[in-house]
Amino acid sequence: MDTKIINNKELTIWEALIPVVALIAILAYNVLIAFSGPDDDPLAGSNQFVLLLGAAVAVIVGLFNKVPFKKMLDEVAENIKSTSSAFLILLMVGALAGTWLISGIIPSMIYYGLQILSPAIFLPATMVICAIISIATGSSWTTSATVGIALIGIGGTIGFPLGMVAGAVISGAYFGDKLSPMSDTTNLAPAMAGTDLFTHIKYMTLTTIPTFIISLILFIILGLTVEIHGNADTSQILLDIEKSFNISGWLFLVPLIVIGLIFKKTEPLIALFVGVLLGGIFALIFQPQIINHISSVDSMTFKSGYKGVINAITNETIIPTENESLVKLFKAKGMSGMLGTIWLILCAMVFGGVMDSIGALSRISQALLKMAKTTFGLFASTVGSCLALNITASDQYLAIVVPGKMFAKAYKDKGLAPENLSRTLEDSGTVTSVLVPWNTCGAYQSGTLGVDTFDYLPYAFFNILSPFMTLIFAAFNIKIRQLSNK
């Protein structure tokens, strides 16, 4: 809310767009041509450097417009500082995946989930489960890091494409993130627009509920029609899980405690840290054979137990299994596995910081605002501004804050209630952030779920449909609230 919008009257819209066009062109070549092979991974480093190339282009534009280089560096530093908590959360998620694997928590979730969730209902059930958890916690990130990882494992074992499962996880997680009064974006949007929290939530249900229902129907159709390539008979998989882990319902205490802490408004970083520690303790109690394997010893001692847990927290851990379908499920990368995602966010913040410092973000929003001649044009300009900022600023908060500050007066001048703006900010700023690979949300979800952004993007129905739903309401003047009713 304290973010300052930097204006640069010397910068033209065409100059502001030069870094954006350059970034998109190089990224397209990088992903679609240069690193399009089956063994290539653009996120291994090339996309990160492309973001720095885009930042370099923005620096040249800034210098041409007499913006001091030190000012650009200062804004980059502020951007990186604003995402420091995200870096720590990512490291905790990596650590959580490690201890929850060796303790048997994730394998137990998969074990019981395979017996409850049949292929026909799996995708819609995944969306509903994630929606409930996200509403309760107010966090799409926590939802993905806990039940999301388990559901990815269950879906992959059944035979669903991982992108499809991730799409269902993200659709449900962001539905809850939008509507939960504990969500940071749900509080930020009305603050920017000038309305109160519960008016915002109530008004947002008008577009959010229909979008959720349509997305749910699409997942029901997919679940009934998609051809499952995996083995539908899970009896052997269940036996192999039992061979490797001691399966117990007591292990569910850990995720329940973590979700309970989030529900009690504990800081996510603290809740995840507690989950990591509890996961390590439960591993020592329930899975001593796993600890011995990791530590390469025959019997557990204090040293081997400590070593096994720390290794799982920090480094890649692989639990041996003869079942090929369980190989990927019995692997966790620990904190080190999140470094690539952190690297991506870091480079994205460099690009976004330079773009902000030269006034490009403000200029793009102003250009979109000038196109708003009608009520529908104003809504469309807001949506376009949020999408543009998710791509250029690489941060969902800026995609809410900047348009919120820029468009508030325009909505008031047209006699529109502020909840129109707050709802549009959420429908287009919050949910589309996860569809951009280099955005903090896109990078986080991809790194946490282990699924490339472009793989889950076509199936993130809720996130794709939300901006269109708000535009349909505006085009047909459905429930567009005025400042005063005659």
C-alpha positions in Angstrom: 0.0 0.0 0.0 3.0 2.3 0.4 4.2 1.6 -3.1 5.0 4.8 -5.0 4.1 5.0 -8.7 7.0 6.5 -10.6 6.0 8.8 -13.5 8.3 9.9 -16.3 6.8 12.5 -18.5 9.7 12.2 -21.0 9.0 8.5 -21.7 6.6 7.7 -24.5 4.4 4.7 -24.6 6.4 3.3 -27.5 9.6 3.6 -25.5 7.9 1.9 -22.5 6.9 -1.0 -24.7 10.4 -1.6 -26.2 11.7 -3.7 -23.2 8.4 -5.7 -23.1 8.5 -6.5 -26.8 12.1 -7.5 -26.5 11.5 -9.7 -23.5 8.6 -11.5 -25.0 10.4 -12.0 -28.3 13.5 -13.5 -26.7 11.5 -15.6 -24.3 9.4 -17.0 -27.2 12.6 -17.9 -29.1 14.2 -19.3 -26.0 11.3 -21.6 -25.0 9.8 -22.5 -28.4 13.0 -22.9 -30.5 16.3 -22.8 -28.7 15.3 -24.9 -25.7 12.4 -26.9 -27.1 14.0 -30.4 -26.9 12.7 -33.1 -24.6 15.8 -32.9 -22.4 15.9 -29.1 -22.4 14.8 -27.0 -19.4 14.5 -23.2 -20.0 14.1 -22.7 -16.2 17.5 -24.2 -15.7 19.0 -20.8 -16.3 18.3 -19.5 -19.8 15.0 -17.9 -19.0 16.6 -16.2 -16.0 19.3 -14.7 -18.2 16.7 -13.6 -20.7 15.0 -11.6 -18.0 18.3 -9.9 -17.3 18.6 -9.1 -21.1 15.1 -7.5 -20.9 16.3 -5.5 -17.9 19.3 -4.4 -19.9 17.1 -3.2 -22.7 15.0 -1.3 -20.1 18.2 0.3 -18.7 19.2 1.5 -22.1 15.7 3.1 -22.6 16.1 4.7 -19.1 19.5 6.1 -19.8 18.2 7.5 -23.1 15.5 9.3 -21.1 18.1 10.6 -18.5 17.1 8.3 -15.6 20.1 7.9 -13.3 21.5 4.3 -13.2 21.6 4.5 -9.4 17.9 5.2 -9.3 17.3 2.0 -11.3 19.5 0.0 -8.9 17.7 1.4 -5.9 14.3 0.4 -7.3 15.7 -3.1 -8.1 16.9 -3.4 -4.5 13.4 -2.4 -3.2 11.8 -5.0 -5.5 14.1 -7.7 -4.3 13.5 -6.6 -0.7 9.8 -6.9 -1.1 10.1 -10.5 -2.2 12.6 -11.7 0.5 9.8 -13.4 2.5 8.8 -15.3 -0.7 12.4 -16.6 -0.9 12.2 -17.9 2.7 8.8 -19.5 2.1 10.1 -21.3 -1.0 13.1 -22.7 1.0 10.7 -23.8 3.7 8.4 -25.5 1.1 11.5 -27.4 -0.2 12.4 -28.4 3.3 8.8 -29.4 4.0 8.7 -31.7 0.9 11.8 -33.4 2.2 10.7 -34.1 5.7 7.1 -35.0 4.7 8.5 -37.5 2.3 10.9 -39.3 4.7 8.3 -39.2 7.5 5.7 -40.9 5.3 3.2 -38.0 5.4 3.0 -37.6 1.6 3.2 -41.3 0.9 0.3 -41.8 3.4 -1.7 -39.1 1.8 -1.2 -40.8 -1.6 -1.9 -44.2 -0.1 -5.3 -43.3 1.4 -6.1 -40.9 -1.5 -5.7 -43.7 -4.1 -8.4 -45.7 -2.2 -10.8 -42.8 -1.9 -10.4 -40.8 -5.1 -11.5 -42.7 -8.2 -10.4 -41.5 -11.7 -13.9 -40.4 -12.6 -14.2 -37.8 -9.7 -10.5 -37.1 -9.1 -10.2 -33.8 -11.0 -13.3 -32.1 -9.7 -12.6 -33.5 -6.2 -9.1 -32.0 -6.4 -10.4 -28.6 -7.2 -13.0 -28.7 -4.4 -10.5 -30.0 -1.8 -8.0 -27.2 -2.7 -10.7 -24.6 -2.6 -11.8 -25.6 0.9 -8.2 -25.6 2.2 -7.5 -22.3 0.6 -10.6 -20.6 2.0 -9.6 -21.9 5.4 -6.0 -20.8 5.2 -6.3 -17.8 3.0 -3.3 -18.9 1.0 -3.0 -20.6 -2.4 0.7 -21.1 -1.7 0.1 -23.1 1.5 -2.6 -25.1 -0.2 -0.2 -26.1 -3.0 2.7 -26.9 -0.6 0.5 -29.2 1.5 -2.4 -31.0 -0.1 -1.4 -29.9 -3.6 1.8 -31.9 -3.6 -0.1 -35.0 -2.4 -2.8 -34.6 -5.1 -0.2 -34.3 -7.8 1.3 -37.6 -6.6 -2.1 -39.3 -6.6 -3.1 -38.0 -10.0 0.2 -39.0 -11.5 -0.1 -42.5 -10.1 -3.7 -42.9 -11.5 -2.4 -41.8 -14.9 -3.6 -38.2 -15.3 -1.3 -35.7 -17.0 0.4 -33.7 -14.3 -0.4 -30.4 -16.0 -4.1 -31.3 -15.8 -3.9 -32.2 -12.1 -1.9 -29.0 -11.4 -4.5 -27.0 -13.2 -7.2 -28.4 -10.9 -5.0 -27.7 -7.8 -4.4 -24.1 -8.9 -8.0 -23.4 -9.9 -9.2 -24.5 -6.5 -6.4 -22.8 -4.6 -7.0 -19.4 -6.2 -10.7 -19.6 -5.8 -10.2 -19.8 -2.0 -7.4 -17.2 -2.2 -9.8 -14.7 -3.8 -12.6 -15.2 -1.3 -10.9 -15.8 2.0 -10.9 -12.8 4.4 -7.5 -14.0 5.5 -5.9 -13.7 2.1 -3.5 -10.8 1.6 -4.7 -10.0 -1.9 -8.4 -10.1 -0.7 -7.5 -7.4 1.8 -5.2 -5.4 -0.6 -7.7 -5.0 -3.5 -10.5 -3.2 -1.5 -7.8 -1.0 0.3 -6.6 0.2 -3.1 -10.1 0.7 -4.5 -11.5 2.4 -1.4 -14.1 0.0 -0.2 -14.3 -2.4 2.8 -13.3 -6.0 2.9 -16.7 -7.8 3.3 -18.4 -5.5 0.7 -15.6 -6.5 -1.6 -16.0 -10.3 -0.9 -19.8 -10.2 -1.2 -19.6 -8.3 -4.5 -16.8 -10.6 -5.8 -18.9 -13.7 -5.4 -21.1 -12.5 -8.3 -18.3 -13.3 -10.8 -16.3 -15.8 -8.8 -19.0 -18.4 -8.1 -20.1 -18.7 -11.8 -16.5 -19.0 -12.8 -15.9 -21.7 -10.2 -19.0 -23.7 -11.3 -18.0 -23.5 -15.0 -14.5 -24.7 -14.1 -15.8 -27.5 -12.0 -18.1 -28.7 -14.9 -15.0 -28.6 -17.2 -13.1 -30.8 -14.8 -16.0 -33.2 -14.5 -16.1 -33.6 -18.3 -12.3 -34.1 -18.4 -12.5 -36.7 -15.7 -15.1 -38.6 -17.6 -13.6 -38.4 -21.0 -9.8 -38.2 -20.7 -8.0 -41.4 -21.6 -6.0 -42.5 -18.6 -2.6 -43.9 -19.7 -1.6 -45.1 -16.3 -2.5 -48.4 -14.5 -6.0 -48.1 -13.1 -5.3 -51.1 -10.8 -3.6 -49.5 -7.8 -3.4 -52.6 -5.6 0.3 -53.2 -6.5 1.1 -49.6 -6.0 -0.5 -49.7 -2.5 1.6 -52.8 -1.6 4.8 -51.1 -2.8 4.1 -48.0 -0.7 3.5 -50.2 2.3 6.9 -52.0 1.6 8.8 -48.7 1.7 6.9 -46.8 4.5 5.1 -47.5 7.7 1.7 -46.0 6.8 -0.3 -44.6 9.7 -3.2 -42.2 10.2 -1.3 -40.5 13.0 1.0 -38.9 10.3 -1.9 -36.7 9.3 -1.5 -34.8 12.6 1.3 -32.8 11.0 -0.5 -31.3 8.0 -3.6 -30.7 10.3 -1.4 -28.8 12.7 0.1 -26.7 9.9 -3.3 -25.9 8.4 -4.6 -25.1 11.9 -1.8 -22.7 12.5 -2.5 -20.9 9.3 -6.2 -20.8 10.1 -5.2 -19.2 13.5 -3.5 -16.5 11.4 0.0 -17.7 12.2 2.6 -16.3 9.8 2.9 -18.8 6.9 6.7 -18.9 7.3 6.4 -19.9 10.9 3.7 -22.5 10.2 5.8 -24.1 7.5 8.8 -24.1 9.7 6.9 -25.9 12.4 5.7 -28.4 9.7 9.3 -29.0 8.7 10.4 -29.7 12.3 7.4 -31.9 13.0 8.0 -33.8 9.8 11.6 -34.5 10.9 10.4 -35.7 14.4 7.7 -38.0 12.9 10.3 -39.4 10.5 12.5 -40.5 13.4 9.4 -42.1 15.2 7.6 -43.7 12.2 10.3 -44.3 9.6 13.6 -45.2 11.3 14.5 -47.5 8.3 14.3 -44.5 5.9 16.5 -42.5 8.2 19.0 -45.4 8.3 19.0 -45.6 4.5 19.6 -41.9 4.1 22.4 -42.0 6.6 23.9 -45.3 5.3 23.9 -47.0 8.7 22.4 -50.2 10.0 21.1 -48.8 13.3 20.0 -45.3 14.3 22.1 -43.1 16.6 21.7 -39.5 17.4 24.2 -38.6 14.8 22.7 -40.7 12.0 19.2 -39.5 12.9 20.3 -35.8 12.8 22.2 -36.4 9.5 19.3 -38.1 7.9 16.7 -35.4 8.7 19.1 -32.5 7.8 20.0 -34.2 4.5 16.2 -34.5 3.7 15.7 -30.8 4.5 18.6 -29.4 2.5 19.3 -31.8 -0.4 17.7 -34.2 -2.8 16.3 -37.4 -1.2 15.5 -40.6 -3.1 13.7 -43.5 -1.5 14.4 -46.7 -3.4 11.5 -48.6 -5.0 11.1 -51.2 -7.7 7.8 -49.7 -8.9 8.5 -47.3 -11.8 5.3 -45.3 -11.2 6.5 -44.4 -7.7 10.0 -43.3 -8.6 9.1 -39.6 -9.0 6.8 -39.7 -6.0 9.6 -41.1 -3.8 11.9 -38.1 -4.5 12.2 -34.7 -2.9 14.7 -32.0 -3.7 14.8 -30.2 -0.4 15.8 -26.6 0.0 18.4 -26.9 -2.8 15.6 -27.8 -5.3 14.1 -24.4 -4.8 17.2 -22.4 -5.8 16.3 -22.4 -9.5 12.9 -20.9 -8.7 14.4 -18.3 -6.4 16.9 -17.4 -9.1 14.0 -16.9 -11.6 12.1 -14.6 -9.2 15.3 -12.7 -8.5 15.9 -12.0 -12.2 12.2 -11.1 -12.7 12.4 -8.6 -9.9 15.4 -7.0 -11.6 13.4 -6.6 -14.8 10.3 -5.3 -12.9 12.4 -2.9 -10.8 14.1 -1.3 -13.8 10.8 -1.0 -15.7 9.3 0.7 -12.6 12.2 3.1 -12.1 12.1 4.4 -15.7 8.4 5.0 -15.4 7.4 2.3 -18.0 4.9 0.6 -15.7 3.1 3.9 -15.1 3.2 4.9 -18.8 1.7 1.6 -19.9 -1.2 1.9 -17.3 -1.8 5.5 -18.3 -2.0 4.5 -22.0 -4.6 1.9 -21.2 -6.5 4.3 -19.0 -6.8 6.8 -22.0 -8.5 4.1 -24.0 -11.3 3.9 -21.4 -14.0 6.0 -23.2 -16.9 3.8 -22.0 -17.8 1.9 -18.8 -16.8 -1.4 -20.6 -13.6 0.3 -21.9 -12.7 1.2 -18.3 -13.2 -2.4 -17.1 -11.2 -3.7 -20.1 -8.4 -1.2 -19.5 -8.2 -2.3 -15.9 -8.0 -6.0 -16.9 -5.4 -5.2 -19.5 -3.3 -3.1 -17.1 -3.4 -6.0 -14.5 -2.3 -8.5 -17.1 0.4 -6.2 -18.4 1.8 -5.6 -14.9 1.8 -9.4 -14.1 4.0 -9.8 -17.2 6.2 -6.8 -16.8 6.4 -6.2 -13.0 6.4 -10.0 -12.3 4.5 -9.5 -9.1 0.8 -9.9 -8.3 0.8 -7.2 -5.6 2.1 -4.6 -8.1 -0.6 -5.8 -10.5 -3.2 -4.8 -7.9 -1.5 -1.7 -6.4 -0.6 0.2 -9.6 -3.9 -0.2 -11.4 -5.7 0.3 -8.1 -4.1 3.7 -7.6 -4.2 4.7 -11.3 -7.9 3.8 -12.0 -9.6 4.7 -8.7 -10.5 8.3 -9.8 -11.7 7.1 -13.2 -14.2 4.7 -11.6 -15.4 7.5 -9.3 -15.7 10.0 -12.2 -18.0 7.5 -14.1 -20.2 7.1 -11.0 -19.1 3.5 -10.3 -18.9 2.1 -6.8 -15.3 1.3 -5.7 -16.1 -2.4 -5.3 -16.3 -2.6 -9.2 -12.6 -1.8 -9.2 -11.6 -4.0 -6.3 -13.4 -7.0 -7.9 -11.8 -6.4 -11.3 -8.4 -6.1 -9.7 -8.9 -9.6 -8.1 -10.5 -11.1 -11.2 -7.6 -10.1 -13.4 -4.6 -9.3 -11.2 -4.6 -12.0 -8.5 -5.6 -15.0 -10.6 -3.5 -14.4 -13.7 -0.2 -14.0 -11.9 0.1 -17.8 -11.7 -0.1 -18.1 -15.5 3.2 -16.1 -16.1 6.3 -18.3 -15.7 8.5 -15.6 -14.4 5.9 -14.0 -12.1 6.5 -14.8 -8.4 3.3 -16.8 -8.3 4.0 -18.7 -11.5 7.5 -19.5 -10.5 6.4 -20.6 -7.0 3.6 -22.9 -8.2 5.7 -24.4 -10.9 8.6 -25.1 -8.4 6.3 -26.4 -5.7 4.2 -28.7 -7.8 7.0 -29.7 -10.1 5.0 -28.9 -13.2 6.0 -26.4 -15.8 3.8 -23.3 -16.1 3.0 -23.9 -19.7 1.9 -27.5 -18.9 -0.7 -26.5 -16.3 -1.8 -23.2 -18.0 -4.3 -24.8 -20.4 -6.0 -26.5 -17.5 -6.1 -23.6 -15.0 -9.7 -23.0 -16.1 -10.7 -20.8 -13.1 -7.7 -18.5 -13.6 -8.2 -18.2 -17.4 -12.0 -17.6 -17.2 -12.0 -15.0 -14.4 -10.9 -12.0 -16.4 -13.4 -12.9 -19.2 -16.2 -13.3 -16.6 -15.7 -9.8 -15.3 -15.6 -8.4 -18.8 -18.9 -10.2 -19.7 -20.5 -8.6 -16.6 -19.3 -5.2 -17.7 -20.3 -5.7 -21.3 -23.9 -6.6 -20.5 -24.1 -4.3 -17.5 -24.8 -7.2 -15.1 -24.7 -6.1 -11.4 -22.5 -3.1 -12.1 -23.0 -1.1 -8.9 -23.3 2.7 -9.1 -22.1 5.2 -6.4 -25.7 6.2 -5.8 -29.0 4.4 -6.6 -32.0 6.5 -7.7 
